[in-house]
């Protein structure tokens, strides 16, 4: 029988029903709830910060403008000016992942980006968008993406095979990168926090021994905030680079 006082670092990722219509009916899970919360926060903040559109922005509007310029610069650098048609798409992904990661840093909140099914769904959305737009804009010329120019004919089949495998692995790498970083960070933080609680229950000497894991927990928390922002940035940056392949398929 499991010890009820034992610290379980995996328990925080368990998906639970909050509300359901019958045993086999539709249900609202904690994961779905925090997705809704993330969307509401993003939409609410952007509406609130941009409704006045002051020439001299206040702090709330300034943050929105900084986020806009940051993502716009990222898209332009990765995909050129033609990539700005995808700015709403990339900006939405960036904000969704960013807010999701930051919400997960709040105690007792649920981190839905720690689930591979969520990150894979986002990655597949990017992947399908690239393929659909690539063929829509370029037709069969989109396949030039897999045929680098200047490659000798005798190794061309091998290069094409490598390019195809690399392209098909994009949704896997994009989703696993986000999922694994968030999952590993939260598990590490939970383990160090568990050490603090366990050792602290041993009395004065236990609290002295808990100083090291407490310091580590504080350091990991700071690192997790950095990872939360960096992973949102990396996800949006790679999305912009993949969209560039759809806009400019030639090597």
SEDREN-707291 format. One record per residue (C-alpha): x, y, z. Coordinates in steps of 0.2 Angstrom, whole numbers, plus 5000, padded with zeros to 4 digits. Each point is the difference from the previous one (the first is absolute). Example, Ala and Ser with C-alpha at 12.3 -4.5 7.8 and 13.67 -1.06 7.14 Angstrom:
% residues 2
506249785039/500650174997/
END
This chain:
% residues 251
500050005000/500750174995/500550125014/498750154999/501450125006/501249954987/500450144988/499549944982/500850124986/498949924987/498350035009/500050184994/499849954982/498549895003/498550064989/498450005010/498250034996/499350165008/498349994992/499249874990/498349964992/499749825005/501349865001/500349994981/499550184996/501150154996/501150065014/501050165005/501749955006/501350105010/501050004984/498650074989/499650135014/501750075000/500050014981/498450105002/500850115013/501650034990/498950054985/498950125011/501550085008/500950034983/498450074991/499650105016/501750085002/500250044981/498350085000/500350105016/501750054995/499550064982/498350085002/500750185003/501449994988/500850155008/501450094990/501049995017/499749835006/499749955018/500949855007/498749874995/499950074982/501950005000/500249825004/498849964986/501050104988/501649925005/499249834998/499450054982/501750074995/500949855007/499049874990/499950114985/501950015000/500149815002/498949974986/500850124988/501749945004/499549824997/498850014985/500350174993/498650134998/498949884991/500049905016/499050145009/498449934993/500349865013/500350125014/498349975008/500349825000/501750015007/499650135013/498549895006/501149855002/501350105009/498850085012/499149835003/501549915004/500850145010/498450025011/499849815002/501849985006/499850155012/498449945007/500849845004/501250095011/498650055012/499849875014/498549884998/499750054982/500149884986/501350004987/499249944984/501650024990/500849865010/498949884990/500649934983/498350004993/499850185002/501750054993/499849884986/498450074995/500850174999/501449934990/498949914988/499050174997/501650084995/500549854989/498449994991/500050194998/501749994992/499549864988/498350074995/500750184997/501549934991/499049914987/498750144999/501350134996/501349904990/499149854994/501249854996/501550125001/499849985019/500849844998/501650094996/500250025018/500749825000/501250024986/501450125004/500850084986/501849964995/500049835007/500949874989/498849874992/500849855007/499650055018/498350094996/498949855005/500849995017/499950195003/498250004995/499649855012/500950105014/499050164996/498449905000/500349925016/500650165008/498450094994/498949865007/500850005017/499750195002/498349975010/500849875011/501650115004/498950165002/498849915012/501249905010/501250155003/498650105008/499249855010/501649935006/500750175006/498550045010/499749835007/501849985006/500150175008/498449975010/500549835005/501750065006/499150155010/498849885008/501449885005/501050145008/498550075009/499649825006/501749995008/499750165009/498449945007/500649835005/501650065008/499150145009/498949885008/501549925009/500250155012/501450135002/501449894992/498849964986/499750194996/501950025000/500149874987/498650074990/500950164997/500949924985/498549934991/499150165004/501350104991/499949884986/498150024999/500250194999/501349994987/499049874990/498450125001/501050144993/500649894986/498349944997/499450184997/501450024987/499649834992/498150054999/500550164990/501349924989/499049854995/498650114994/501350104990/500849844993/498349934995/499550174991/501750014992/500049834993/498250034994/500650154990/501549914993/498849854994/498850134993/501550074990/500249834991/498250024995/500250184993/501849974993/500149814996/501650014990/501749985009/
END
